[in-house]
């Protein structure tokens, strides 16, 4: 069974007296553990597609299925639970909580609902949070608030926060856009490692050639349609880690 499946997904947005056709009939499926890049020019529908997969937006028509469940059949509570338990988001606008420190922002998803397995222990949660903060290079800044950080540092906080609950799927909208080349490469390697060792599925919307080159599969959008779907590989096998 596919982890993610889209069937003829269409999305229209009202614009004055007209409608913008952001997506014009998108169909594809993903298996667990894929590392997928959604490429294409600005306005091609990349961010809209991520928002629909992540249940932030709903399609005008067509069906989206996550792990066999049709998302349009789920109620608000079920959607909220699905997003909390299964999906990590990396937003272009960061969406950090300004009154919380770096450490508290990364830990915040744990406070939104029940935690799984070993992370029921506060000690284990703290260990994992601090590991991720170290991996994104912010240990020295972990007590700082977002307004004390650069744009690149805030992006790295958002990346660590998206990974903290070890979600099944990570949706990343231009995750390296605010990072310098070296930091961007290190972040990509961290996500590849988590993909490899935990079989976490990553879906990127990006213009970054480094992410496109690192992807196992690249879907290119143009004018709301799939122009190409290339580079299919078998997803990695899960192996113990952390």
N, C-alpha and C positions, 0 to 999 in steps of 0.2 A: 504494500500500500504506500502511495506517495505521502510524504510529510506535508507538502504544500501542493495544491492543485488549483489552477485557475481555468475556468471554462468560459470562453467568449466574454471576458470582462470588458464592459463599456463604462466610461465615466464621463458625464457631461457636467459642466459648471455654468450657471447663469452669468452673463456679462451684459448688463444693461438689458436691451431688448433681444439680445441674441444668446446663443449658447456656445461655449468653448468645448470642443470634443477632445478631452485630454487623453482618453484611451478609447480605441475604436474597435476593440474585439481582440483581447489578449488571452491566449491559451498556452499554458505550459505546466509542467509538474517538476517537483524536486524531490530527490530522495534525502534521507537523513545523512548529514555529513558532507553535503556539497558546499563548495566555496565559490559562490556565484557573483559575478560582476554584471550589473545592468548598466550598460554604456549608452551613449547617445548625446546629441547636442542639447543645450538648454531648451526647455519647452517641449521635449519629446515625450514626456510623461513619466520620467523615472521616479521622481518624488511621489507623485500621485500613486504609482504602482506600489511603492513601499508602504505608504499610508493605508492602502486597501489591504495588503497582506497582513499588516499589523493591527487591523481592526480599529484604526483611528478614523478611517473614512469608510464609506460603503459604496459599492458599485451602483451605477444607474441600472444596469442589467448584467446578467451573467452570474456565475457562482464562484465563490472562493471556499476551498476546503482546507482545513488545517487538521492533520492527523485523522482524516476521514470525517470530520465534522463540518457541515455547511455553516459558515459563520453567520449568515443571515437568519438561520434558525435559532440562534442562541439569544437568550435574554441579556439585559444589561449586566446582571450579576455574573452570569457565565462568561461573558466577554471580558469583564474586569478580571475575573479569576484566571482566564486563559492568558491575558496579557501579563499578569503578574507572575504566573508560574512557568510560562513557556517562551516568552518573547523578551529580548533585551533590545532597547532602542538607543541609537547614537544619533542625536539630532544635530543639524547644522547650527542651530541657535543655542546649543548646549542644554538649555532648560535646567540649569542648576538652581538650587534654593539659596538665595543670597545670604540668609541669616545662619546657614550651616557651614561648618568648615569643610575642607576637602575630605577629611576622613568621614565626617558625618554625611556628606553628600553621597559618597561611595556606599556607605552602609545603609542608606535610607531605604532602598528596595526591600531589605530584610524586615523593616518595620511595618510594611504595608499588609502583611499577611503571614500565614504559617510558613515556616522554612522547612526544607526537606533534609532528611538524613543527618549527616554529621554536623550540619550548620544549625541544628537546634541548640547546640552548645554555644554560649556567648563567647567562650574562649576560642573555639574553632572559627566562628564568624570573624572575630577580631584578627585572628591569624591570617585568614584568607583576604580580608580587606587590606591589611597592611602589605601582604604579598603583592596584590594588584597595584597598590599605590607605588610600591618600589619598582614594579615592572614598567610602569609608565613614567618613572623618573621624577616622582613628586614627594618622596619621603621627607625632604627638608621643608616642604610646604604643606604638610598634611593638617596643620592647625590653622592654616590661613583661610580666609573667606574668599569667595569668587571674585569680589571687587579688588582683591589684592593680587590677582593673577593676570597674566597675559592671555590673549585669545588662545594661543597654542596650549598653554597650561590648562585652561578651562576645557578645551577639547579633550585633553588627556584624562581629566577628571570624568568627563562624560563617558569616555571609553571604558574606564575602570568600572564605573557604575553599571554600565550595560552588561558587563561580564560577571558581576558579583554574585548573582543568583544561579550562575551556571545554566543559563536558559537553553532550551532546545534550539531556538532560532535567534540570531542576532541580526537586526536590520540596521544598516548604517548608511546614513545620508551624507555623502562627501566627508568621511571621517578624518581624512588627512588634509582637508582644505586649509586649515589654519596652522599646519605643522611645517617645520623646516624639513629639508630632504632627509637628513640623518634620523631625526625623531620619527618621521613618517615611515621610514624603512623599518625601524625598530618596532613600531606599533604593528605594522603589517606582519612582521615575523612573530610577534606575540599572538596575534589572532590566528595565524597559520598553525602555530603550535597547539593552541587550544582546540582548533578545528581537528587537528591530527589526533590529539590525545584524548579528547572527550567526544569526538564526532559531533561537535556543535556545528549547526548549519549556519553559514554566513551569507547574507544577501546585501550587496553593496550597490548604492547608486553613486556613480563616480565619473569624474573626468580624469582621474589620476591614472596615468599609464602604468605606474608601479603596481597598483591594485589589479588593473586589467591583466597585466602580465603574470601576477601571482595566482589569478583565479583558475580554477579547474574548468570553468565553463563561463562563457561570455554571451549574454543576450543583448543585442543591440536594438534599441528602439529608434524609430524615426516617425515623427508626426503621429504618435499614438499607436503605432503598429510595430510588430516585431519584424525587423529587417533581416536579422540573422540570429542563429542560435548555434554556437560553435564550441568545440573542445570538450565534449562529454568525457568524463572519466569516472571510474568507480569511486564511490565515497570511501574515506579511510575507515579502517576498523578501529573501534574504541579500544583503548588500553588504559591501564591504571595510571593515575597521576594525582599529584597533590594529596 
